Amino acid sequence: MADLGVARNTIQILQKYQFHFQKKYGQNFLVDERVLERILSAAEITKEDCVLEIGPGIGTMTQYLAERAGEVVAVEIDRNLIPILEETLEAYSNVTLINDDILKVDVNRIVSEKNGGTPIKVVANLPYYITTPIIMGLFEGHVPLKSITILVQREVAERMQAGPGTKEYGALSLAVQYYAKPEVVAKVPPNCFIPRPTVDSAVIRLVRYEEPPVKMLDEEKLFAVIRAAFNQRRKTLVNALGNAQGLGVTKDRVVKALEEMGLSLTVRGEALSLEQFARLISLLGTS
């Protein structure tokens, strides 16, 4: 099978099957061998690995993964791509193709059946509109993971690795950094895709922590407080948390907790680190 990392080969197979891109699936196929190699190198794929690929498209990255990994499970939502994938992946006996929505797939079951429950690696060129639900679904579902190496919108990648006090820092930064260590490993311009997206992309690797960097008895409470803190960024924490519905926290309790932490009463959520949020929650819980 021709290398689909070469644009003309991708165009050829799309024409053969008269494939039409579906905007609702955010389809942008990668056609750059150097970027493909960079993704696989960052993911450190070996024959010991079972890899979950989300959104294989026409199988470009799947071919590269199948050459290096022990097992590849590719989940594709668009049934119009299945006949193409059956052709482009015909030579690989170590690839399992699933036609389904990744948000509805029981990934824990896949890990159990394909890898005996041992941690897998996730590699994907993710549609921009659904990046966050997919990432958080994997983390919050406690899927056994070694790492997630993904090609995403550059702005989203920067938000994932942003630190306190920066404009990119927010609820996504904290949620990702609770579960994994993020690192942007490459920037990818629009001309590496068919069709070309209107934004720049980036490859980010998220290496899963064995234990989160902060100990939380109640993860749901942590993320509820973080979401409330960033729902209206310009509000002080006292107002953001004190007025948040469902949190059950009064402004007086927030004031008391911030004073105990030695923080200003006008401090905003964007100034607090993950460790400080964990401390704040422990104080709010015992006030």
N, C-alpha and C positions, 0 to 999 in steps of 0.2 A: 504493500500500500504506500502511495506517495506521502511524503512528509507534509502534514497539514499546517505546519509552522511556516510554510511558504505560501504567500498570498495567492499566487496563481493556482495552486492545487486546491486551496479552499474555494476559490471562485468556481473552479471546474466542477467540483462535487455539488456545490449549491445550484449550479446551472443544470447539472444532470438530473437532480431531483426537483427542479423548479421550486426551490425553497423560498418562502417569503418570510422575512423577519417580522416577528410579532412584538409590537411596542409594549404590550402588557407584560411581557416576560423580560423586558430590558435586555435584549440580546445584542451583545457586541462580541464577536469572535476574535480571539487573539491570533495575530498572524506575524509573530516575530520570534524567531528561534532563540535569539539571545535572551529575551525576556522569559521564555519557557525554561531555558536552562537555568536562569537566575532563580526562578521559583523553585525548581526541583533541588537546586543546590542549597537554597535557604531552608527548605523542608528536610534536607538531609535524608532523602529516601534511599532505603537499602532493601535487599531481598528479605530482611527480617520484618518488614513493615506491611501492615494491612492499612490501606489508604481509602478514605471516603472522599470521593470527588462529588461536589455539588454543582449541578449545571454543566455537564460535559459538552453541551452544544453539539458539534459534529464529531467530537472525539479527539480534538487536537492535543490537548494536554493529557487526555486519557492514554493515548499511544505512548507518550513520553513516560508516564507513570508506570504503565504496564511493562515497559522495558526494564524498569529499575526495581519495582516493588514486588513483594511476594504475592499480594492479593490487592485488587482494586474493586471497590463497589462504587458504581457511578449512578447517581440519582438525577434523572432528567424529567422535568414537568411537561415539556412540549412533546405530545405524541407524534407530531409531524417529523421530529428528529429521530425517532426510533429506527425507521428503515435505514436512514443514513448511518447511524451508529452501528447497526448490525453489519453493515458493509465495512466501515472503517475500522471496526474492532474485531473483525472476523478471525484474524490471525492470532488473537490473544485468548488463550484458554483461562488466564488468571483474572479475567474481568467479568464481573456480574453487573448487568444493566437492570435498573429499576425505573419504570415509568411512573413517577409519582411526585407529589409536592413534598419537598423535604420537611416542611413544617408539619406535615401529617404523618411522616414516617417514624416508626419506632426505632431510633438509631441505637438505643441500648440493646435491642434485640439483634440488630445487625452485628454489633460488636460481639455479642455472645455467640452467635451462630458462625461468624466468619473468623473470629480471632480469640475464641475461648474466653471472652470477657477481659482480655488484656488490652491496655490502651492502644488506640489507633492514632493515625495522623489524618488531619483533614486538609485537603488542598482544593482550592476553587478559584475560579474567576467569577465573582459574585455580582448579580444584578444590583445596581446601586440602590434601587428603591427598597430592597428587602434585606440588605446587609445586616442591620442591627437585630431584627427579629431572629435571623438564622444564627448569628453568633451567640446571642443571649439564650436562645433555645438550647444550644449545645451545652453552654455553661450551666444554666439553671436546671437543665435536665440531668445534670451530673453524669454526662456521658464520659466513659473512661477515655481520656485524651492525652496524648503526648504533646501535640502542638496543632495549631491551626495556621496555615500559610495561605494567605488569600490576596487576590488582586481586587482592589476596591477603589472607589472614588478617593482621590488624594486627600480631600478635605476630611473625609471620614477617618482615614488612616491617621491623619495628624491629630484628630480629636481623641482617638484611642490612646495615643501615647503622650498626650499633653499633661503638663503638671500644673499645680495650683498657681493662680495669679495670671494665667495666660487667657487670651480670649477664646481659645479652642477648648479649654478645660471645662468639663461639664459632667453630667450624670453618666454619659457613655464612658468617659475616661475612667471614672471611679469604678464603674461596674466591671469593665474589662480588666482593670488593674487589680481588682479584688481576686480575680480568678487566674490571671496570667501576666507574664512579663511581655509587654509589647515592644516591637522594634521595626521601624520602617527600613526595609532593606533595598528598595529600588523605587525610582520614580519612572512612570511610564507615560509617554505622550500619546495623544489621540491617534496619531498615524500608525500605531501598532495594532489597530483593530479594524475589522470590517463589520458593520459600518462604523465610521469614526464617531466616538462620543463627543459631546460638546465640552467635556471637562477633562482635566488630567487625572491619571490614575496612579496608584502606588501599590507596591507589594509590601504587606506587613506580616510579620511572623509573631504569633502569640504562643509563648511557651507556657504550658499549664503548670501552675504551682502544685506541688504535692499537698501543701497546706497553705491556706490563704495567709497573706502577710499580717492580717489582724484576726484575732480570735473573736468570733461573733456567735452567740447562742441563737440569735434570731436574725438570719440573713434578710428575711422579708422586711423586718423593721428597718434594717440598715438601708435597703434600697428605697423604702417608702420615705424615709427622712431625706435621703439624697435627692430623690425626685422632687419633693416639696421644696427643698433648698434651691433648686435650679428652675422650677416652674416659672418663676418670675425673677430673673437674674438680678434685676436692679433693686429688689427688696432686700432689706437686712434680714439676717437669719431669725431675729426675734419676730419680725412680722411674717416672714415666709412660713416658719414652722408654727407660730402661734395662731395663724389664720387658716392653716391647712386642714381641710375636712378629713376626718377619719384617722388623723394621727393621735388625737386625744392628748395633745400637749398644750399647755397654757403658755402665754407669753412670760408669765412670772417664772415658770420652770425653766424656760430657755434662758432668761436673764440670769437666773441663779447658776445654771450650768456654765454659761459663758464666763461669768465672774470667777467661778472656781477654776476654770481653765486659763484665766489671766488674759482673756480675749476681750476686745472692745465690743460694746453693745451695738455698735453700728457695723460690725463685720458682716460680710456677705458670704454665701456658700462657696463662691469661686476662690476664696482665700484659704479654705480648709483642706488639709491633706486627708487621705483615707484614714490614717491613724487618728487624726483629730476628730473625724466624723465618728469613728468607733468609740472614742473617749466620750464625746458629746452624748451619744446614745446610752452609754452605760450610766452617765450622770442623770440623764432625763428619766431613765428607768428606775433610779433609786431616789429621785427627788420626793 
